[in-house]
Amino acid sequence: MGRDVDFALDMFAFDSWPVEAVQARWRCVPQVFEEDSVMRRESLVDERLTDRFRIARTVLTGRHEWKPRGFTVLLVLEGSCSVLTEQEELKLFQYDRIVVPHGLETLEIFPHSNVVLLENGSPDVTQGSFDPAVEVVSHAKCTR
């Protein structure tokens, strides 16, 4: 089939790039997309770079009702907090992470002090940026 190690390595560019060139070409400048008196959400990776996933940074200084936008992994970068769902309360500390399933409507987050969360998840399916039917077709083409 010709799908050996050399084929796999040919998919990567091993050229050396200066740090400034890499940042100029691929760095996504954070954009604030939601903010109030106790919360600030910044988009780090969004539709400007890919239609496959989103990464956002959230800084909380007080209680906040967080509305997930589909399947999401939350990582505590700084500080600590309690996360309250309908069933349980979780205490999270720096570098703890939780998986938020698609369909969960809200989480209440209570920072113990200021807390910084990294959100990694699917695109907002309510805005039509992700079509599962297209994904299935694209995947089928790649695996044949």
C-alpha positions in Angstrom: 0.0 0.0 0.0 2.9 2.4 0.4 1.8 3.5 3.8 5.0 2.9 5.6 7.0 5.1 8.0 8.6 7.1 5.2 5.1 7.9 3.9 4.0 9.0 7.4 7.1 11.2 7.9 6.5 12.9 4.5 3.3 14.4 6.0 5.4 16.6 8.3 7.5 19.6 7.5 10.8 19.5 9.4 11.9 22.9 8.2 13.3 25.3 10.8 11.2 28.4 11.3 12.1 31.4 13.5 9.8 31.9 16.5 8.6 35.2 15.1 7.5 33.6 11.8 5.6 30.8 13.6 3.8 33.3 15.8 3.0 35.6 12.9 1.6 32.7 10.8 -0.2 30.5 13.3 -0.8 32.4 16.6 -4.4 33.3 17.2 -4.7 36.6 19.1 -7.1 36.2 22.0 -10.5 37.9 21.5 -12.9 38.6 24.3 -16.3 37.2 23.4 -18.1 37.3 26.7 -17.6 39.5 29.7 -19.4 40.7 32.8 -18.5 41.9 36.4 -17.2 38.5 37.5 -16.2 36.7 34.3 -14.1 37.3 31.2 -14.0 34.7 28.3 -11.4 34.9 25.6 -11.3 32.9 22.5 -7.8 31.4 21.9 -8.6 29.0 19.0 -11.8 29.6 17.0 -13.1 29.6 13.5 -10.2 31.9 12.4 -8.0 28.8 12.6 -10.2 25.7 12.5 -13.8 24.6 12.3 -13.0 21.4 14.3 -12.6 22.6 17.9 -12.5 25.6 20.1 -10.2 26.7 23.0 -11.1 29.5 25.3 -9.7 31.0 28.5 -12.2 32.0 31.3 -11.2 34.2 34.2 -13.7 34.2 37.1 -13.6 36.4 40.2 -17.1 35.4 41.6 -19.9 32.9 41.3 -20.9 32.3 37.7 -23.5 30.2 35.9 -21.5 28.7 33.0 -23.3 27.5 29.9 -21.3 24.9 28.0 -21.4 25.0 24.2 -21.3 21.2 23.6 -18.8 18.6 24.7 -16.0 20.4 26.6 -13.0 19.6 28.7 -12.3 22.2 31.5 -8.8 22.5 32.9 -8.0 24.7 36.0 -4.9 26.7 35.1 -4.8 28.9 38.2 -6.6 29.0 41.5 -9.3 26.7 42.7 -13.1 26.5 42.5 -16.2 24.4 43.2 -18.3 23.2 40.3 -22.0 22.4 41.1 -24.1 20.3 38.8 -27.7 19.1 39.5 -26.2 15.9 41.0 -23.0 16.8 42.7 -20.4 19.3 43.8 -16.8 19.0 42.7 -13.8 20.8 44.2 -11.2 21.6 41.6 -7.6 22.7 42.1 -4.8 23.8 39.8 -4.4 21.3 36.9 -7.6 19.4 37.7 -9.8 18.7 34.8 -13.3 17.6 34.1 -15.2 16.5 31.1 -18.5 18.3 30.5 -20.8 16.2 28.3 -22.8 17.6 25.4 -26.4 18.4 26.6 -25.5 19.7 30.1 -27.3 23.0 30.2 -25.4 24.8 33.0 -22.7 24.5 35.6 -22.4 26.8 38.6 -18.8 27.7 39.3 -17.8 29.2 42.6 -14.2 30.4 42.6 -12.4 30.1 46.0 -10.3 33.0 44.8 -9.6 34.1 41.2 -9.7 31.1 38.9 -8.5 30.7 35.3 -10.1 27.9 33.3 -9.1 26.6 29.9 -12.0 25.3 27.9 -11.4 22.9 25.0 -14.4 21.7 23.2 -16.5 21.3 20.1 -17.7 24.3 18.0 -21.0 25.9 19.0 -23.4 23.6 17.2 -26.2 26.1 17.6 -24.4 28.5 15.2 -24.3 26.0 12.4 -20.5 25.9 12.3 -20.4 22.1 12.6 -22.4 19.6 10.5 -22.1 16.0 11.7 -23.2 14.7 8.3 -20.3 16.3 6.6 -18.0 15.0 9.3 -19.1 11.4 8.7 -18.6 11.8 5.0 -15.2 13.4 5.4 -14.1 10.6 7.8 -15.3 7.9 5.5 -13.3 9.4 2.6 -10.1 9.5 4.7 -10.3 5.9 5.9 -10.9 4.2 2.6 
